[in-house]
Amino acid sequence: MCRTDEPCGSALLKLLWRAFCLDSFSMFKPRHFYTHFPSAALLLIFLSSSLEMNGQHNKDELGLVEFFTIHTNKGRLQKVSTAYPAKLILAPIISFRSETSLAFGTGAKFLFKLKGSGDETRTSNMPMAAQYTLKNQFILQSGFEILAPQEKWMLTGNFRFQSFPRSYFGIGDDTPESGAVLYDYDQLLIEPILLKQAFARYLFLGAGIRYNYVNNVKFDEGEQLSDDLNITGAYGSQVIGVELAAVYDSRNNLLNATDGCYFEFTYGIYDDRAGSSHSFNLTRFDFRYYWSLSQKRNDVFAVQLIGHFADKSAPLAEMAYFGSPEIMRGYYEGRYIDYTMLAFQTEYRRPLWGRFGAVVFAGIGNVQPNLHDYNIADIDYSIGLGLRFLLDQRENLNLRFDWGFGDNSNNYYFNIAEAF
């Protein structure tokens, strides 16, 4: 509860600022550098918006939120009043840590509908992020979910171009924290998948290509992978292959669903005869389900189950990386690495006041060499809580701040849109 002599926005600002200060110090530890890179600026927007919302949370847009929003088709809206108001929502990124020095850039979410799309077509979205550091490190990445009019076709996939550091702890689910090795590498990932609606309203079948090139691997002076002789592709790889894909997506909103089901299955075939440095197969799936528990409270319960299964001949870059800002929050991305991973998480979401909301989440998971190696006694856990600020009412798009806890670890995450 807020004190009577202090506005709620000011109280939230003080509370989150303390959390950010603690987070800023923790980011100097090697295991924290990747998950925190957007934190400073996203927090600034989150807090500044909270101050502006006092007394005006019933308006469609807030002043600061609107300041960081670019309306990309204003001219068309003047001619076609029924057109979707496309927008690009920006978030500047500023951070500092020992591995990167000063880092700056921008994150964004592009919301749009292709020409000819009506209410029957859900909103397409394209997240983007770009960051550069004073140590000449950079990240440029994007993902996309693009729906054709009447959802007859779907284009989905990922893009990443980066030269950035990462900590390596070793292979397996029992690697020690003290054995981390910091290294830099360059990566180019291109993964477009085109799918066509088939047999049912929400079922899509298709295929795509996946190109993942990792090179120029450099370790800190005097360091190297302790088990590098047993790791395929430890010093680089070039993976080229075809992905077969199936997607079932009945979510009522691609950005923040309150109802529906999502299931994605991909099977990748990579062969040295096509130019790949390694021949192997890679199977992945992602299942999510959402329940709206109460129309009065607008609360939602969501679950997710993901799987990653690579052949033993897969290079290091194609193995399963445990922990991320999306699943098993609380663990550094790549804290555990192996050929297979299974992870399950639940999340409860509820509005609090005005544009603010809260979530609690929990997850379990593990990595192992093979499926038959999984054991309940080895399962790792993740729990956490978070705050939400509604950036776009029409699309239910949130700015999120999550605080996740794992086994002897914790991490903070600031991002646009939900974890899943």
C-alpha positions in Angstrom: 0.0 0.0 0.0 1.1 3.6 -0.7 1.4 6.1 2.1 -1.2 8.8 2.1 1.4 11.5 1.6 3.2 9.8 -1.3 1.8 9.1 -4.8 1.7 5.5 -5.9 3.9 6.2 -8.9 6.6 7.7 -6.6 6.5 4.8 -4.3 6.9 2.4 -7.2 9.7 4.4 -8.6 11.7 4.2 -5.3 11.0 0.5 -4.9 12.2 -0.4 -8.4 15.1 2.0 -8.4 16.4 0.1 -5.3 16.0 -3.1 -7.2 17.9 -1.7 -10.2 20.7 -0.4 -8.1 21.2 -3.9 -6.6 21.0 -5.3 -10.1 23.6 -2.9 -11.5 26.2 -4.2 -9.0 25.3 -7.8 -9.7 25.8 -7.3 -13.4 29.6 -7.1 -12.9 29.6 -10.9 -12.3 30.3 -12.8 -15.6 27.2 -14.9 -15.3 24.9 -11.9 -15.4 26.1 -9.9 -18.4 23.9 -11.2 -21.1 20.5 -11.2 -19.4 20.8 -7.7 -18.2 21.9 -5.7 -21.2 18.6 -3.8 -21.8 17.9 -3.1 -18.1 18.9 0.6 -17.6 16.8 2.2 -20.3 13.8 -0.1 -20.1 13.6 0.6 -16.3 13.8 4.4 -17.1 10.8 4.1 -19.4 8.9 1.9 -16.9 9.4 4.3 -14.0 8.9 7.5 -16.0 5.7 6.2 -17.4 4.5 5.3 -13.9 4.8 8.9 -12.9 2.9 10.2 -15.9 0.1 7.8 -15.4 -1.1 9.4 -12.1 -4.5 10.9 -12.7 -4.6 9.9 -16.3 -4.6 6.1 -16.6 -8.0 6.2 -18.3 -6.5 7.8 -21.4 -5.7 5.6 -24.4 -2.1 6.6 -24.4 0.4 8.2 -22.0 2.6 11.1 -22.9 6.0 9.3 -22.5 4.8 6.1 -24.0 3.5 8.0 -27.0 6.8 9.8 -27.3 8.6 6.5 -27.9 6.0 5.3 -30.4 6.3 5.9 -34.1 3.1 5.6 -36.2 4.3 4.3 -39.5 1.1 4.5 -41.6 -0.6 7.8 -40.6 -1.0 8.8 -44.2 -2.8 5.6 -45.1 -5.1 5.9 -42.1 -6.2 9.3 -43.4 -7.3 7.7 -46.7 -8.5 4.3 -45.3 -10.1 4.7 -41.9 -10.5 1.0 -41.5 -6.7 0.3 -41.9 -4.8 -1.0 -38.9 -2.8 1.7 -37.1 0.7 0.2 -37.4 3.3 1.4 -34.8 6.9 1.0 -33.8 7.4 1.1 -30.1 11.0 2.0 -29.1 13.0 1.5 -25.9 16.6 3.0 -25.7 19.2 0.8 -24.1 22.1 2.0 -21.9 24.2 -0.1 -19.6 27.7 -0.6 -18.3 29.6 -3.6 -17.1 33.2 -4.9 -17.0 32.8 -7.3 -19.9 31.3 -4.7 -22.3 32.2 -1.2 -20.9 29.5 1.3 -21.9 26.8 -0.2 -24.1 24.0 1.6 -25.8 21.3 0.9 -28.5 17.6 0.5 -28.9 15.0 -2.2 -28.6 11.7 -2.1 -30.5 8.4 -3.9 -31.2 6.8 -3.3 -34.6 3.1 -4.0 -34.7 1.3 -4.2 -38.1 -1.1 -5.9 -40.4 -0.5 -6.6 -44.1 -2.7 -4.8 -46.6 -6.1 -6.5 -46.9 -6.2 -7.8 -43.4 -9.2 -7.2 -41.2 -10.3 -8.1 -37.7 -10.2 -11.8 -38.6 -6.4 -11.5 -39.0 -4.4 -11.2 -35.8 -1.7 -8.6 -35.5 1.7 -9.4 -36.9 4.7 -8.4 -34.8 8.4 -8.0 -35.3 10.7 -7.5 -32.2 14.1 -5.9 -32.9 17.1 -5.0 -30.8 20.4 -3.3 -31.6 23.3 -2.6 -29.2 26.9 -1.5 -29.5 29.6 -1.3 -26.8 32.7 0.7 -26.4 34.7 -2.6 -26.7 33.4 -2.9 -30.3 30.9 -5.6 -29.3 27.4 -5.6 -30.8 24.1 -7.4 -31.1 21.5 -7.0 -33.9 18.6 -9.4 -33.6 15.0 -9.8 -34.6 12.2 -12.3 -34.6 8.9 -12.2 -36.5 5.4 -13.6 -36.7 3.8 -12.3 -39.9 0.3 -13.3 -40.9 -1.1 -12.9 -44.4 -4.7 -11.6 -44.9 -7.3 -14.1 -43.5 -4.3 -15.9 -42.1 -3.9 -18.1 -45.2 -0.1 -17.9 -44.7 2.3 -17.4 -41.9 6.0 -16.3 -42.0 7.9 -16.8 -38.8 11.6 -17.1 -37.8 14.6 -15.4 -36.3 17.6 -13.3 -37.3 20.8 -12.5 -35.3 24.1 -10.9 -36.1 26.4 -10.4 -33.1 29.9 -10.2 -31.7 29.4 -10.5 -28.0 30.9 -12.3 -24.9 29.5 -15.4 -23.2 30.4 -17.4 -20.2 31.0 -21.2 -20.7 30.6 -23.5 -17.6 31.1 -26.8 -19.3 28.8 -29.6 -20.6 26.3 -31.3 -18.4 23.9 -30.5 -15.5 26.5 -30.6 -12.7 29.1 -28.1 -13.9 30.6 -25.9 -11.1 30.0 -22.1 -11.0 33.7 -21.5 -10.4 34.8 -23.0 -13.6 33.3 -20.4 -16.0 35.4 -19.3 -18.9 34.6 -16.0 -20.7 34.9 -15.9 -24.5 33.9 -13.8 -27.5 32.5 -15.0 -30.8 30.8 -13.8 -34.0 27.5 -15.3 -35.0 25.1 -14.9 -38.0 21.8 -16.7 -37.7 19.1 -16.6 -40.4 16.0 -18.7 -39.9 12.9 -18.0 -42.0 10.0 -20.5 -42.1 7.0 -20.2 -44.4 3.8 -22.0 -43.5 0.4 -22.4 -45.2 -2.9 -22.9 -43.4 -4.0 -26.5 -43.9 -6.9 -28.7 -42.9 -8.0 -26.5 -39.9 -8.4 -22.9 -39.0 -5.3 -22.6 -36.8 -3.1 -25.3 -38.3 -0.1 -24.3 -40.5 2.3 -26.6 -42.3 5.5 -25.6 -44.0 9.3 -25.5 -44.2 12.2 -23.2 -44.1 16.0 -22.9 -44.0 18.3 -22.4 -41.1 21.8 -20.9 -41.4 23.9 -20.5 -38.2 27.5 -19.4 -38.7 29.7 -19.1 -35.6 33.4 -18.1 -36.0 36.2 -16.0 -34.6 36.0 -17.6 -31.2 38.4 -15.8 -28.8 39.0 -16.6 -25.1 40.3 -14.3 -22.4 44.1 -14.4 -22.3 45.4 -17.7 -20.9 42.0 -19.4 -20.9 40.5 -22.1 -23.0 37.7 -24.7 -22.7 38.9 -27.3 -20.3 37.0 -30.1 -22.2 37.5 -28.6 -25.7 38.8 -31.9 -27.1 35.4 -33.5 -26.5 33.3 -30.7 -27.8 32.4 -30.7 -31.5 32.4 -27.2 -33.0 33.9 -25.5 -29.8 35.8 -23.1 -32.0 33.2 -22.4 -34.6 30.7 -24.1 -36.9 28.7 -23.4 -40.1 25.3 -25.1 -40.0 23.1 -25.1 -43.1 19.9 -27.1 -43.4 16.2 -27.5 -44.1 13.5 -27.3 -41.4 10.2 -29.0 -41.6 7.6 -27.2 -39.4 4.1 -27.5 -38.1 2.3 -24.8 -36.1 -1.1 -24.8 -34.3 -1.9 -21.3 -33.0 -5.4 -20.5 -31.6 -4.2 -17.7 -29.3 -6.5 -14.7 -29.2 -3.4 -12.4 -29.2 0.1 -13.2 -30.4 1.7 -10.7 -28.0 -0.1 -11.4 -24.8 -2.7 -14.2 -25.1 -5.4 -14.6 -22.5 -7.0 -17.7 -24.2 -6.0 -20.4 -26.6 -3.2 -22.8 -27.5 0.1 -22.6 -29.3 2.2 -25.6 -30.5 5.3 -25.3 -32.8 7.3 -28.3 -34.0 10.4 -28.2 -36.1 12.6 -30.9 -37.4 15.9 -29.7 -38.9 18.1 -31.8 -41.3 21.7 -30.6 -41.7 24.2 -32.3 -44.0 27.8 -31.6 -44.9 26.9 -32.2 -48.6 24.8 -29.0 -48.4 27.8 -27.0 -47.0 27.2 -27.6 -43.3 30.3 -28.2 -41.2 28.4 -31.0 -39.4 25.8 -33.6 -40.3 23.1 -34.0 -37.7 19.3 -33.7 -37.0 17.7 -31.3 -34.5 14.1 -31.6 -33.2 12.4 -28.8 -31.2 8.9 -28.2 -29.9 7.2 -25.4 -28.0 3.7 -26.0 -26.4 1.8 -23.2 -24.6 -1.8 -23.0 -23.2 -3.6 -20.0 -21.8 -6.7 -19.8 -19.6 -8.7 -16.7 -18.7 -9.7 -17.4 -15.1 -12.0 -14.5 -14.5 -13.5 -11.9 -16.8 -14.0 -9.6 -13.7 -10.3 -9.8 -12.6 -8.9 -10.2 -16.1 -6.4 -12.7 -14.7 -4.7 -15.4 -16.8 -3.0 -18.7 -16.0 -0.5 -19.9 -18.6 1.8 -23.0 -19.0 4.6 -23.8 -21.4 6.6 -27.0 -22.2 9.6 -26.9 -24.5 12.0 -29.5 -25.8 15.3 -29.5 -27.6 16.8 -32.7 -28.9 20.1 -32.7 -30.9 22.1 -35.6 -32.3 25.5 -36.3 -30.6 27.2 -35.0 -33.8 25.7 -31.5 -33.4 28.2 -28.7 -32.7 28.3 -26.7 -29.5 26.2 -23.8 -31.0 23.3 -26.3 -31.7 23.1 -27.9 -28.3 20.5 -27.1 -25.7 21.2 -24.0 -23.6 19.5 -24.0 -20.2 18.2 -20.7 -18.8 17.1 -17.5 -20.7 14.9 -14.4 -20.3 12.0 -16.5 -21.6 12.2 -19.9 -19.8 13.9 -21.0 -16.6 14.3 -17.4 -15.6 16.8 -17.0 -12.8 19.6 -18.9 -14.6 22.2 -17.4 -16.8 21.7 -18.4 -20.5 24.0 -21.4 -21.0 24.5 -22.1 -17.4 23.9 -25.8 -18.3 24.5 -27.2 -21.8 23.8 -30.6 -23.2 22.3 -32.4 -26.2 18.7 -32.5 -24.9 16.6 -30.3 -22.7 13.1 -30.5 -21.3 11.6 -27.5 -19.4 8.2 -26.6 -18.1 6.9 -23.4 -16.6 3.7 -21.9 -15.3 2.7 -18.2 -14.9 -0.2 -16.4 -13.2 -0.9 -12.9 -14.5 -3.2 -10.3 -12.9 -3.8 -6.6 -13.4 -3.2 -4.5 -10.3 -4.1 -0.9 -10.8 -4.4 1.3 -13.9 -1.8 0.1 -16.4 0.2 -1.9 -13.8 0.0 -5.7 -13.4 1.9 -8.5 -11.6 2.9 -12.1 -12.3 4.3 -15.0 -10.4 6.0 -17.9 -12.2 7.7 -21.2 -11.6 9.5 -23.7 -13.7 11.3 -27.0 -13.7 13.7 -28.4 -16.2 17.0 -30.2 -16.9 19.6 -30.9 -19.6 20.9 -34.4 -20.3 22.9 -36.3 -23.0 19.8 -38.5 -23.8 16.1 -38.7 -23.0 16.6 -41.8 -21.0 19.1 -40.1 -18.7 16.5 -37.8 -17.1 15.9 -38.3 -13.4 13.5 -36.5 -11.1 16.3 -36.1 -8.5 18.3 -34.0 -11.0 15.5 -31.6 -11.9 16.4 -27.9 -11.5 13.8 -25.3 -10.4 13.0 -21.7 -11.1 10.6 -19.4 -9.3 10.0 -15.6 -9.6 7.7 -12.7 -9.7 7.4 -9.6 -11.9 5.7 -6.3 -12.6 4.0 -5.3 -15.8 3.2 -1.9 -17.4 0.7 -1.7 -20.2 2.4 0.0 -23.2 -0.4 -0.6 -25.8 -4.0 -1.1 -24.7 -5.3 -2.2 -28.1 -2.7 -5.1 -28.4 -2.3 -5.7 -24.6 1.4 -5.2 -25.0 3.4 -5.0 -21.8 6.7 -3.8 -20.6 7.9 -6.5 -18.2 10.3 -6.6 -15.3 10.9 -10.1 -13.9 13.0 -11.3 -11.0 13.8 -15.0 -11.3 15.5 -17.3 -8.8 17.3 -20.6 -9.6 19.5 -22.9 -7.6 22.0 -20.5 -6.0 21.4 -17.9 -8.7 19.0 -15.0 -9.5 18.6 -12.6 -12.4 16.5 -9.6 -13.4 15.0 -9.2 -16.8 13.6 -6.1 -18.5 11.9 -6.6 -21.9 9.0 -5.7 -24.1 6.2 -8.4 -24.3 5.6 -11.5 -22.2 8.1 -14.3 -21.7 5.7 -16.6 -23.6 
